[in-house]
Amino acid sequence: MRYDAFRKRLVEAVLHAPGETPEALRRAVLDHGSTPPALASYVDTVKRHAYKVTDADIVSLQQAGQSDDTLFEITVAAAVGAALHRLDRGMAALRGEEPD
């Protein structure tokens, strides 16, 4: 793909930049893997309907012990993962491939 180097740098930044959230969790969120139950609903909302995330969702996660840094890192990983998945599906459609 034309932008493979950019994509790789983006994924590397999301996964390996200094942060509070372990790389394994960021990777799971980015790659649509297993997410801890406390974050699963939030991650799903960010991936599928980001516009539906509310202040109350964030406050609830903060009250459950999630830090602002963790929420930011998880949000970025979920959004980037969703965007890359959509990009892959769009490119596959242009090639005439069936959706997964």
C-alpha contacts under 8 A as a table, 3 or more apart, distances in Angstrom:
res1	aa1	res2	aa2	distance
1	M	4	D	5.46
3	Y	6	F	5.32
3	Y	7	R	6.20
4	D	7	R	5.02
4	D	8	K	6.05
5	A	8	K	5.12
5	A	9	R	6.23
6	F	9	R	5.15
6	F	10	L	6.17
7	R	10	L	5.09
7	R	11	V	6.24
8	K	11	V	5.22
8	K	12	E	6.05
9	R	12	E	5.02
9	R	13	A	6.08
10	L	13	A	5.15
10	L	14	V	6.29
11	V	14	V	5.13
11	V	15	L	6.11
12	E	15	L	5.22
12	E	16	H	5.54
12	E	17	A	7.46
13	A	16	H	5.40
13	A	17	A	5.11
14	V	17	A	6.12
14	V	26	R	7.47
14	V	73	E	7.78
14	V	76	V	7.30
14	V	77	A	6.25
15	L	23	E	5.55
15	L	26	R	5.99
15	L	27	R	6.30
15	L	77	A	7.87
16	H	23	E	6.63
19	G	22	P	7.56
19	G	69	D	7.49
19	G	70	T	7.93
19	G	73	E	7.43
20	E	69	D	6.43
20	E	70	T	5.96
20	E	73	E	7.91
21	T	25	L	6.77
21	T	26	R	6.77
21	T	69	D	7.91
21	T	70	T	5.59
21	T	73	E	6.77
21	T	74	I	7.68
22	P	25	L	5.46
22	P	26	R	6.47
23	E	26	R	5.03
23	E	27	R	6.00
24	A	27	R	5.09
24	A	28	A	6.15
25	L	28	A	5.03
25	L	29	V	6.22
25	L	35	T	7.18
26	R	29	V	5.20
26	R	30	L	6.05
26	R	73	E	7.38
26	R	74	I	6.34
26	R	77	A	5.90
27	R	30	L	4.97
27	R	31	D	5.85
27	R	33	G	7.67
27	R	77	A	7.54
28	A	31	D	5.24
28	A	32	H	5.87
28	A	33	G	4.25
28	A	34	S	5.83
28	A	35	T	6.41
29	V	32	H	5.31
29	V	33	G	5.92
29	V	34	S	7.33
29	V	35	T	6.34
29	V	43	V	7.25
29	V	74	I	6.98
29	V	77	A	5.94
29	V	78	A	5.48
29	V	81	G	7.18
30	L	33	G	7.53
30	L	77	A	4.88
30	L	78	A	5.32
30	L	79	A	7.81
30	L	80	V	6.66
30	L	81	G	4.19
30	L	82	A	7.45
31	D	81	G	6.03
32	H	81	G	7.26
35	T	39	L	6.53
35	T	40	A	5.42
35	T	43	V	7.96
36	P	39	L	5.59
36	P	40	A	5.95
37	P	40	A	5.01
37	P	41	S	7.54
38	A	41	S	7.55
38	A	61	L	7.96
39	L	42	Y	5.38
39	L	43	V	6.03
39	L	61	L	7.92
40	A	43	V	5.19
40	A	44	D	6.08
41	S	44	D	5.12
41	S	45	T	6.19
42	Y	45	T	5.11
42	Y	46	V	6.26
42	Y	53	V	7.73
42	Y	57	D	7.42
43	V	46	V	5.13
43	V	47	K	6.15
43	V	74	I	7.42
43	V	75	T	7.09
43	V	78	A	6.06
44	D	47	K	5.12
44	D	48	R	6.00
44	D	49	H	7.86
45	T	48	R	5.28
45	T	49	H	5.07
45	T	50	A	5.77
45	T	52	K	6.94
45	T	53	V	6.68
46	V	49	H	5.64
46	V	50	A	4.14
46	V	51	Y	7.76
46	V	52	K	7.90
46	V	53	V	6.84
46	V	75	T	6.81
46	V	78	A	6.30
46	V	79	A	6.33
47	K	50	A	6.29
47	K	78	A	5.67
47	K	79	A	5.76
47	K	81	G	7.63
47	K	82	A	5.24
48	R	82	A	7.58
49	H	52	K	5.58
49	H	53	V	7.56
50	A	53	V	5.65
53	V	57	D	6.39
53	V	58	I	7.93
54	T	57	D	5.19
54	T	58	I	6.75
55	D	58	I	5.20
55	D	59	V	6.16
56	A	59	V	5.00
56	A	60	S	5.97
57	D	60	S	5.20
57	D	61	L	6.38
58	I	61	L	5.17
58	I	62	Q	6.14
58	I	71	L	7.91
59	V	62	Q	4.97
59	V	63	Q	6.05
60	S	63	Q	5.13
60	S	64	A	6.24
61	L	64	A	4.94
61	L	65	G	6.55
61	L	66	Q	5.55
62	Q	65	G	5.17
62	Q	66	Q	4.70
62	Q	67	S	6.03
62	Q	68	D	7.29
63	Q	66	Q	7.14
66	Q	70	T	6.29
66	Q	71	L	6.65
67	S	70	T	5.18
67	S	71	L	6.26
68	D	71	L	5.10
68	D	72	F	6.09
69	D	72	F	5.11
69	D	73	E	6.15
70	T	73	E	5.17
70	T	74	I	6.05
71	L	74	I	5.18
71	L	75	T	5.92
72	F	75	T	5.09
72	F	76	V	6.17
73	E	76	V	5.22
73	E	77	A	6.18
74	I	77	A	5.09
74	I	78	A	6.04
75	T	78	A	5.17
75	T	79	A	6.06
76	V	79	A	5.16
76	V	80	V	5.96
77	A	80	V	5.28
77	A	81	G	5.90
78	A	81	G	5.11
78	A	82	A	6.10
79	A	82	A	5.16
79	A	83	A	6.11
80	V	83	A	5.02
80	V	84	L	6.08
81	G	84	L	5.25
81	G	85	H	6.13
82	A	85	H	5.10
82	A	86	R	6.20
83	A	86	R	5.15
83	A	87	L	6.12
84	L	87	L	4.90
84	L	88	D	6.09
85	H	88	D	5.12
85	H	89	R	6.23
86	R	89	R	5.07
86	R	90	G	6.03
87	L	90	G	5.08
87	L	91	M	6.10
88	D	91	M	5.20
88	D	92	A	6.08
89	R	92	A	5.01
89	R	93	A	6.15
89	R	99	P	6.66
90	G	93	A	5.07
90	G	94	L	6.33
91	M	94	L	5.07
91	M	95	R	6.38
92	A	95	R	5.04
92	A	96	G	6.31
92	A	97	E	5.19
92	A	98	E	7.35
92	A	99	P	7.46
93	A	96	G	4.90
93	A	97	E	5.38
93	A	98	E	6.84
93	A	99	P	7.29
94	L	97	E	7.52
